[in-house]
């Protein structure tokens, strides 16, 4: 009886540790300010696509979950720009989801980016644009990404080309701009967590 009770306590302790670990993994803290912009995720509300007509006739409705801000930016179909002994460069269209309020983005900063499991450095996107309100916006300037290839990765380039239809993309993009709420405009930085996939540009070479 005591042995069974001890096993039950151990099981409960392990379950508590696992749940607390999951909660910690899902919680991310950000600095209060970055480059003079106050950091705030909830300043932007992404509209939720709706297949049913809405009563007010205004189209997509705002998402109620704050995590939907992570749907603000998605990636389009990449195209291969060039391949050299030092690495590969490709261009990726960026698509911005419609939001409930007006705003103008000054620039984008990428952090902790990984493509196909490999860390990449992406230069700041320094092209200003206005947030869309009715339908997704494909930005005029695509994102240029260069992946440096070591000798080992260069030898495995054929495997990258032949075996994978898509590449996982993970990381973070900080959206710097001025966003309007009611009659006021606020200078804010909106962190967007990326967990996407994109087509393998080498597959279509």
C-alpha positions as CSV (number, residue, x, y, z in Angstrom):
1,X,0.0,0.0,0.0
2,X,2.8,2.4,0.9
3,X,4.7,1.4,-2.2
4,X,1.7,2.2,-4.4
5,X,1.3,5.5,-2.7
6,X,5.0,6.4,-3.3
7,X,4.7,5.5,-7.0
8,X,1.6,7.8,-7.2
9,X,3.5,10.7,-5.6
10,X,6.4,10.2,-8.1
11,X,4.0,10.1,-11.0
12,X,2.3,13.3,-9.8
13,X,5.7,15.1,-9.4
14,X,6.8,14.1,-12.9
15,X,3.5,15.3,-14.4
16,X,3.9,18.6,-12.6
17,X,7.5,19.0,-13.8
18,X,6.4,18.3,-17.4
19,X,3.5,20.7,-17.3
20,X,5.6,23.5,-15.8
21,X,8.3,22.9,-18.5
22,X,5.7,23.1,-21.2
23,X,4.3,26.3,-19.8
24,X,7.8,27.8,-19.5
25,X,8.5,26.8,-23.2
26,X,5.3,28.6,-24.3
27,X,6.1,31.8,-22.3
28,X,8.5,34.3,-23.8
29,X,9.6,37.6,-22.3
30,X,10.7,40.6,-24.4
31,X,12.6,43.8,-23.5
32,X,10.5,46.8,-22.6
33,X,12.0,48.8,-25.4
34,X,14.0,48.1,-28.6
35,X,15.7,50.9,-30.5
36,X,13.5,53.4,-28.8
37,X,10.2,51.6,-29.6
38,X,8.1,50.3,-26.8
39,X,7.5,46.5,-27.2
40,X,3.8,45.4,-27.3
41,X,2.3,42.4,-29.0
42,X,-1.4,43.4,-28.5
43,X,-1.1,46.7,-30.3
44,X,-1.9,44.8,-33.6
45,X,-5.1,42.7,-34.1
46,X,-5.0,40.3,-37.1
47,X,-8.3,39.8,-38.8
48,X,-9.7,36.3,-38.9
49,X,-10.8,35.1,-42.3
50,X,-14.5,34.3,-42.3
51,X,-16.3,32.0,-44.8
52,X,-19.7,33.4,-43.7
53,X,-21.1,36.8,-44.4
54,X,-20.9,39.1,-41.4
55,X,-23.8,41.3,-40.3
56,X,-21.9,44.6,-40.6
57,X,-20.6,43.8,-44.1
58,X,-17.0,44.7,-43.1
59,X,-15.4,41.4,-44.1
60,X,-12.9,39.5,-41.9
61,X,-13.3,39.9,-38.1
62,X,-10.5,40.5,-35.6
63,X,-9.0,37.5,-33.9
64,X,-9.7,37.2,-30.2
65,X,-6.5,35.3,-29.3
66,X,-3.4,37.5,-28.8
67,X,-1.2,34.8,-30.2
68,X,-2.8,35.4,-33.6
69,X,-0.3,38.3,-34.0
70,X,2.1,35.5,-35.0
71,X,0.0,35.2,-38.2
72,X,0.8,38.8,-39.2
73,X,3.7,37.8,-41.4
74,X,3.9,34.7,-43.6
75,X,6.3,33.7,-46.4
76,X,5.5,33.1,-50.1
77,X,7.2,30.9,-52.6
78,X,11.0,31.4,-52.6
79,X,13.0,31.7,-55.8
80,X,16.7,30.8,-56.1
81,X,18.9,33.8,-56.8
82,X,22.3,32.2,-57.0
83,X,24.5,29.3,-55.8
84,X,28.2,29.8,-55.1
85,X,30.9,27.7,-53.3
86,X,30.2,29.9,-50.3
87,X,26.5,29.4,-50.1
88,X,23.1,29.9,-51.6
89,X,21.0,33.1,-51.9
90,X,17.3,33.1,-52.5
91,X,14.5,35.6,-52.4
92,X,11.2,35.1,-50.5
93,X,8.1,37.2,-50.8
94,X,6.6,38.4,-47.5
95,X,2.9,38.5,-47.0
96,X,1.3,40.7,-44.4
97,X,-2.1,39.8,-43.0
98,X,-4.9,42.4,-42.8
99,X,-5.4,44.0,-39.4
100,X,-8.2,45.9,-37.7
101,X,-6.4,49.2,-37.3
102,X,-4.3,51.4,-39.5
103,X,-0.6,51.6,-39.1
104,X,2.7,52.1,-40.9
105,X,5.7,49.8,-40.5
106,X,9.1,51.5,-40.5
107,X,11.3,48.4,-40.7
108,X,11.6,44.8,-39.7
109,X,14.3,43.1,-37.6
110,X,14.9,39.3,-37.7
111,X,16.2,37.4,-34.7
112,X,17.2,33.7,-33.9
113,X,16.3,32.6,-37.5
114,X,16.6,29.0,-38.5
115,X,15.9,27.6,-41.9
116,X,16.0,23.8,-42.4
117,X,17.6,23.5,-38.9
118,X,20.5,25.8,-39.7
119,X,21.0,29.3,-38.2
120,X,20.9,32.2,-40.7
121,X,21.5,35.9,-40.4
122,X,18.9,38.0,-42.2
123,X,19.6,41.7,-42.7
124,X,17.0,44.3,-41.5
125,X,14.2,44.8,-43.9
126,X,14.3,48.6,-44.3
127,X,11.4,49.2,-46.6
128,X,8.4,51.1,-45.1
129,X,4.9,50.0,-45.8
130,X,1.3,50.5,-44.6
131,X,-0.6,47.7,-42.9
132,X,-3.4,46.2,-45.0
133,X,-7.0,46.4,-43.8
134,X,-9.0,44.3,-46.2
135,X,-6.8,41.6,-47.8
136,X,-3.3,40.2,-47.4
137,X,-0.5,42.4,-48.8
138,X,2.5,41.0,-50.6
139,X,5.4,43.4,-50.0
140,X,7.0,45.0,-53.1
141,X,10.5,44.0,-52.0
142,X,11.1,40.3,-51.3
143,X,13.3,39.1,-48.4
144,X,16.8,38.2,-49.5
145,X,18.3,35.3,-47.5
146,X,21.8,34.0,-47.8
147,X,22.7,30.6,-46.3
148,X,26.5,30.1,-45.8
149,X,27.5,26.5,-46.5
150,X,30.4,24.8,-44.8
151,X,32.2,22.0,-46.6
152,X,30.0,19.4,-44.9
153,X,26.8,21.2,-45.9
154,X,28.1,21.8,-49.4
155,X,28.7,18.1,-49.8
156,X,25.2,17.4,-48.6
157,X,23.6,20.0,-51.0
158,X,22.4,17.2,-53.2
159,X,20.4,15.7,-50.3
160,X,18.9,19.2,-49.5
161,X,17.9,19.4,-53.2
162,X,16.4,16.0,-53.7
163,X,14.9,14.8,-50.4
164,X,13.0,17.7,-49.0
165,X,9.9,19.4,-50.5
166,X,9.7,22.0,-47.8
167,X,12.0,23.6,-45.2
168,X,10.9,24.5,-41.7
169,X,11.4,28.2,-40.8
170,X,11.6,29.3,-37.2
171,X,12.6,32.5,-35.5
172,X,11.3,36.0,-34.6
173,X,10.6,39.2,-36.5
174,X,10.2,42.5,-34.7
175,X,7.8,44.8,-36.5
176,X,8.7,48.5,-35.8
177,X,6.2,51.2,-36.7
178,X,3.4,53.5,-35.7
179,X,0.1,52.0,-35.0
180,X,-3.2,53.8,-34.6
181,X,-5.8,53.1,-31.9
182,X,-8.9,55.3,-31.7
183,X,-7.6,58.8,-32.4
184,X,-4.1,58.2,-31.2
185,X,-1.0,56.9,-32.9
186,X,1.6,54.9,-31.0
187,X,5.2,54.1,-31.8
188,X,5.6,50.4,-31.0
189,X,7.6,47.3,-31.7
190,X,5.5,44.1,-32.2
191,X,7.3,40.8,-31.8
192,X,6.1,38.1,-34.2
193,X,7.1,34.5,-33.5
194,X,7.6,32.5,-36.8
195,X,7.0,28.8,-37.1
196,X,6.4,28.2,-40.8
197,X,7.4,26.1,-43.7
198,X,8.4,27.2,-47.2
199,X,9.1,25.4,-50.4
200,X,12.6,24.2,-51.0
201,X,13.9,26.6,-53.6
202,X,16.6,24.1,-54.6
203,X,14.0,21.5,-55.5
204,X,12.9,23.6,-58.4
205,X,16.4,24.5,-59.7
